[in-house]
Amino acid sequence: MTATTADAPPPELRLPRRRGVELSLLIGAVLISVYGYAAVGLAHDGAVPPDVAGYGAGLGMLALLAHVAVRFRAPYADPLLLPIAVLLNGLGLVLIYRLDLETPRDQAAPTQLIWSTLGVALFAVVVVLLRDHRVLQRYAYLSVATALVLMIVPIFFPAVNGAKIWIRVGGLSFQPGEFAKILLAVFFAAYLAANRNALAYTGRTFWKLQLPTGRVLGPIVAIWLISVGVLVLERDLGTSLLFFGLFVIMLYVATGRTGWIAVGLLLAAVGAFVVGSFEPHVHGRVQDWLDPFASIDAGRGPGQLAQSLFAFAAGGMLGTGLGAGHSILIGFATKSDFILATAGEELGLSGLTAIFLLYALLVARGYRAGLALRDPFGRLLAIGLASILALQVFVIAGGVMGLIPLTGMAMPFLAQGGSSVVTNWIIVALLIRLSDVSRRPHPEQVETGVIASATSTPEEDR
Amino acid sequence: MIRYIRRAAAFCLLLLVALLANAARIQLFEADELDDNPANRRNTIVRYDQPRGNILVGDRAVTGNKETGEQLSFERTYLHGPLYAPVTGYASQTYGTTLIENAEDGVLSGTDSLLAPLPFWDEFTRGRQPGGNVVTTVKESMQRAAYAGLSGRRGAVAALEPSTGRILALVSTPSYDPERLSGTGSAVTDAWTRLNAAKSLPMLNRAIRQTYPPGSTFKIVTAAAALDARVVKDAEAPTDTPSPYVLPGTRTTLPNEATGCEQASLADAIRVSCNTVMAHLGVEVGLEGMVEAAGRFGFNETGLRIPSGVARSNFDTDMSDDQLALSSIGQFNTTATPLQMAMVAAAVANHGDLRVPYLVDRVTTADGDTVQQQGPRSYERAMSPSTAVQLQRMMVDVVENGTGSNAAIDGVKVGGKTGTAQHGIDNSGLPYAWFISWAQAPDSGRPAVAVAVVVEDASADRADISGGGSAAPIARAVMEAALEG
């Protein structure tokens, strides 16, 4: 299109932009989603849903909007990121629509579609307005302050399903912790990019492990305390695990010190053990994980984890087919935390593997952008954002499949939940920007080491 | 930094591998175990997701389905539930299935491979066929006649077509409505509790699952054994039976209800039902001969299925002579189901050729295409044809000139035998009234029907209880229904 011809051709090395690849993959992603939507209707009512064309057109328009934004403002971006996000979001809508058929009084798919639209709109806004990611480095401390506020506010609202992670205003509920993830990743990236040398090369060596000095240890202990605080006050094991895991990974990437990992794991283990033993809500989850069938033996019928395992087992290798499973038996948070069980039952191990590989590809592309970037902040941000996705998928997928204790968390893009979808679209938008910078033909020289050193401010930072 | 990024990426890969390995563990290796966990509702939901196939009497379905609008979509209904309960059994979402509902469950629920268009079709498509239908051999008019005849008293009727073994009527009263047990919830559990606690045992299928001492009706078996073993060469000749008859090895004399039994012939002994003659003949035949003869009629058979399992009718295989004497007149430990005694009558009527009784005529797909047809099968030759002819004559004599006159039908050849069985400690229980019979239309070469009737509580007045009085009229009504075509 015009954008490709308007650029002056680079003199020697002309990297392919691959926007055409992205467009064809996007068409594939939309078609797969529309096919899934039709398959649900065929299995459930024996007819293609009447609004399949509208659904396809809606998703297609969203994809096109995102594509146009990328084509004009991030022409060198990785061509896989956007199609994967659209496909996962489309599949999520299909799964939620499928579960809506079982709960006529609780229709979640239309709401989710609105949130997805908002997510894509914010995606476009981020891609269009944020021309250079290094701008974010300037707002590191503002980010962390906002993140803390967002995490603390829900404590004053009533608990939902045992976890205090929601804000309810009127009919809208909202999970501020989701947005805090991005802000924390920005802060970690900026802080570590500025202090990584001090962290890496000072401190005492203690039996092969190089331990940090007390002065730089402060912020790390603070983060650990925040994680545990989240765990205790909000009873949200998943978010706590996610924040802490994110921090440890970024710290390791920034410094390469295994000593940090050891300290981090030790602290995490102590925290998890203490809370898991004494906090009743978390303790119950751990007990459930150790023996998912205890409630059956006790004559109280299967618990939610047992029901989830039944759903996965019913799927087998090939699945029952969309619309033909009974994952609604889980009864609790079927469309949100346990959405993966529906995928496992109706798409089988084959479909589940495909979904996991999509996530893996998304993460891998994030890491790839991180490897290719020159500035430490961009690198750490890319690794951080990709790691958020990886950890989140592991924590919730492992939870609903009995690999680790279950924690309430949204499967990125798939699960019902507005805050989650919007956040994930912003993450993808940031990854698009980072990959665009990393693949741009003439990378600008960047300075490193200071938080406020991002002087190459883009013009339209508004 | 690049090296550390690669290591972090390797860590993410490790997480992916863990997830995939765990998914394979649950979805492949542990899947069967999880699928079959009793708390997993999936099998149940799929089972009730489609209407269950029907059980037919003649060409009319006596079962149905209703949509529940609940998680288990379809629930069993019954037309004339109490009338056909001993045939159909129940199909309950709470308590499982019995009788035909149980024995033909694969067909009715659509999982039987007979219904699939191609072998392994259902396994391949992970689906199931629409529930097939089961057509019974029961004849509605006879079933109704038997049910009306028992009129709620405790008892049972079994009727067979002697030449084929088709079960034409299978009634047990008091009965129950199986529809009360179809669904789930407290109404069903209450009904279940009440039915199980009832002293009249309404859910007991007396026709095939309850055994009674057969009393004098067993004398037909003893007579067949005596004739076949040539202990009696001429049915009209006097037997050397002393009167009073003292049970061998004891000082107990065996009483007769009838008179004129001293030295009576076998034919006379059957007609007036002499205990002494038949007990004596049983001892003469000997234990081994009696056990063999009873076995040829189906006694001591544990594996009889119609297709539901039939309780074992008993003739002891290890007895002293006095016990053998009592057993030979259907007392002591001799017990029989009503179906077993109908088989005895059928064997006599069919010239000694006993057919395997069966209740399911054919199985069809939901569209009505027959996929399995049951035909007559020989059980065993119960007696020689000449013995059968002699016994037929004796049984006709019982109806025309003896204790079974209440079963006589004008212009029809009817043979019968009454029985009044003592039971309980020192025979204190109310005796069971028995009647077994068969009927053959004059223009037909084959017997139309063989019937066995048992009435437990025939009357509160002991003196009135007799096979001829209480049970024979029911048998006649059933036979008349059979002869009407």
HADDOCK unambig.tbl for C-alpha pairs under 7 A between the chains (distance, minus, plus):
assign (segid A and resid 249 and name CA) (segid B and resid 8 and name CA) 6.71 0.50 0.50
assign (segid A and resid 252 and name CA) (segid B and resid 4 and name CA) 6.93 0.50 0.50
assign (segid A and resid 253 and name CA) (segid B and resid 1 and name CA) 6.14 0.50 0.50
assign (segid A and resid 253 and name CA) (segid B and resid 4 and name CA) 4.90 0.50 0.50
assign (segid A and resid 253 and name CA) (segid B and resid 5 and name CA) 5.58 0.50 0.50
assign (segid A and resid 254 and name CA) (segid B and resid 1 and name CA) 6.45 0.50 0.50
assign (segid A and resid 256 and name CA) (segid B and resid 4 and name CA) 5.87 0.50 0.50
assign (segid A and resid 296 and name CA) (segid B and resid 39 and name CA) 6.76 0.50 0.50
assign (segid A and resid 301 and name CA) (segid B and resid 39 and name CA) 6.29 0.50 0.50
assign (segid A and resid 302 and name CA) (segid B and resid 39 and name CA) 6.10 0.50 0.50
assign (segid A and resid 310 and name CA) (segid B and resid 34 and name CA) 5.68 0.50 0.50
assign (segid A and resid 310 and name CA) (segid B and resid 35 and name CA) 6.40 0.50 0.50
assign (segid A and resid 310 and name CA) (segid B and resid 40 and name CA) 6.54 0.50 0.50
assign (segid A and resid 312 and name CA) (segid B and resid 26 and name CA) 6.68 0.50 0.50
assign (segid A and resid 312 and name CA) (segid B and resid 27 and name CA) 5.71 0.50 0.50
assign (segid A and resid 313 and name CA) (segid B and resid 26 and name CA) 5.73 0.50 0.50
assign (segid A and resid 313 and name CA) (segid B and resid 27 and name CA) 4.42 0.50 0.50
assign (segid A and resid 313 and name CA) (segid B and resid 31 and name CA) 4.35 0.50 0.50
assign (segid A and resid 313 and name CA) (segid B and resid 34 and name CA) 6.19 0.50 0.50
assign (segid A and resid 313 and name CA) (segid B and resid 35 and name CA) 6.40 0.50 0.50
assign (segid A and resid 314 and name CA) (segid B and resid 31 and name CA) 6.83 0.50 0.50
assign (segid A and resid 314 and name CA) (segid B and resid 35 and name CA) 6.20 0.50 0.50
assign (segid A and resid 315 and name CA) (segid B and resid 27 and name CA) 6.55 0.50 0.50
assign (segid A and resid 316 and name CA) (segid B and resid 27 and name CA) 4.64 0.50 0.50
assign (segid A and resid 316 and name CA) (segid B and resid 28 and name CA) 5.70 0.50 0.50
assign (segid A and resid 316 and name CA) (segid B and resid 31 and name CA) 6.62 0.50 0.50
assign (segid A and resid 317 and name CA) (segid B and resid 27 and name CA) 6.67 0.50 0.50
assign (segid A and resid 317 and name CA) (segid B and resid 28 and name CA) 6.64 0.50 0.50
assign (segid A and resid 326 and name CA) (segid B and resid 42 and name CA) 6.83 0.50 0.50
assign (segid A and resid 349 and name CA) (segid B and resid 23 and name CA) 6.82 0.50 0.50
assign (segid A and resid 349 and name CA) (segid B and resid 24 and name CA) 6.81 0.50 0.50
assign (segid A and resid 349 and name CA) (segid B and resid 27 and name CA) 6.36 0.50 0.50
assign (segid A and resid 353 and name CA) (segid B and resid 20 and name CA) 6.72 0.50 0.50
assign (segid A and resid 367 and name CA) (segid B and resid 9 and name CA) 6.99 0.50 0.50
assign (segid A and resid 371 and name CA) (segid B and resid 2 and name CA) 6.25 0.50 0.50
assign (segid A and resid 390 and name CA) (segid B and resid 12 and name CA) 6.53 0.50 0.50
assign (segid A and resid 394 and name CA) (segid B and resid 15 and name CA) 6.55 0.50 0.50
assign (segid A and resid 398 and name CA) (segid B and resid 19 and name CA) 6.37 0.50 0.50
assign (segid A and resid 403 and name CA) (segid B and resid 22 and name CA) 6.72 0.50 0.50
